Amino acid sequence: MALVPGIQSPTRKVPAHIPRPEYVGKPAPTPYTGPEVQTAETIEKMRIAGGIAARAMEEAAKLIAPGVTTDALDAVAHAYMCDHGAYPSDLGYRGFPKSVCTSINEVICHGIPDSTVLQDGDIVNIDATAYIHGVHGDLNATYLVGDVDEESRLLVERTRESLNRAIKAVKPGRQINVIGRVIESYAKRFDYGVVRDFTGHGINTSFHSGLIIPHYDSERATEVIKPGMTFTIEPMLTLGTYDYEIWPDGWTVVTKDRKRTAQFEHTLVVTADGAEILTLP
C-alpha cells in the first residue's frame, strides 16, 4: 500500500547555547565559495561531527520495530545530537521541519518524520547530519523492520555493498565519475535503477558545498579527486524506475512506480592512497 503523509509534531527545540549553522532562519544557505580540499584541523572537526551523527543514527535505529512512529526516531536522534553539543543540520535547512530524514519503502530520500507507524516488512532509511565546531558530518543507512521479504532485503544489502565498492574506488588522480561508474555497473547486475537527480555532495563548513558526486557514470563529473577533499557518497538504488515524484510537502521524494528503494551514505575525506570514512560511531 502506498504511503501517505502523517501528522507532524511541533518543531523540536535546540538549547540556546548550541551554535546554529548560518542558514537557520533563512530561506537558503549562503553559497559556499571556499576550497573543496580541507585543512587537517577542519577534517578533525568533521570526524567529531561525523561520529556524533553516526551515534545519533544508531541510537534512533535501536527503536526500529513494527508499531514505532518515524517521529519517535527523530526525537531520539535530536536528543542525542543536542546532548552532545551538536545542532541537527537538517532542522531549518531550507525550511526542513525535523532533525533527521526518515524514508520508508518507496521514499527515495527526504522523508519527513511524522505520525507514520512502521509496519512489519517495511524498510526505513534514517539520514542524520550533525553540526558542531563549525562543520557538518552526514550519513544514512536503510534498516529492516521486522520480517522483510527477500527482494527488499537483497536491495538493502546490495545498496550497502554499492557504497562500499564506491568508497574503495576513491583514489587521488581519478575523476569523480569513477564513483558513479562503479555504483551503476554493480547495480546493473541486478537490474536496479540508480537515482540520478539526487547525488552525493561536497561537505565541510557548508552542508552542501556545490561539489556534485553522481551515482551513475556521468561524462560531466570530470573533476579530479585530490587528497583532503571531503564529500559524501550516498547511492539510492530502486527495484524499478529511478523516475520520481515529490509530495506536496516539497520534500518527500517517491519512486514514480512506487517500488521500493534503499540508500546508504558516508562522509569521506580523500587520503594519499584512498578514502577515510569520517562518519563512524
Beta strands, then each sheet from edge to edge (+ up, - down):
strand 1: 87-88
strand 2: 101-104
strand 3: 107-109
strand 4: 123-132
strand 5: 135-144
strand 6: 193-194
strand 7: 200-201
strand 8: 212-213
strand 9: 230-233
strand 10: 236-238
strand 11: 244-246
strand 12: 253-255
strand 13: 261-263
strand 14: 266-270
strand 15: 275-277
sheet 1: 1+ 4- 2+
sheet 2: 1+ 4- 5+
sheet 3: 3+ 12- 11+
sheet 4: 6+ 10- 13+
sheet 5: 7+ 8-
sheet 6: 9+ 14- 15+
end
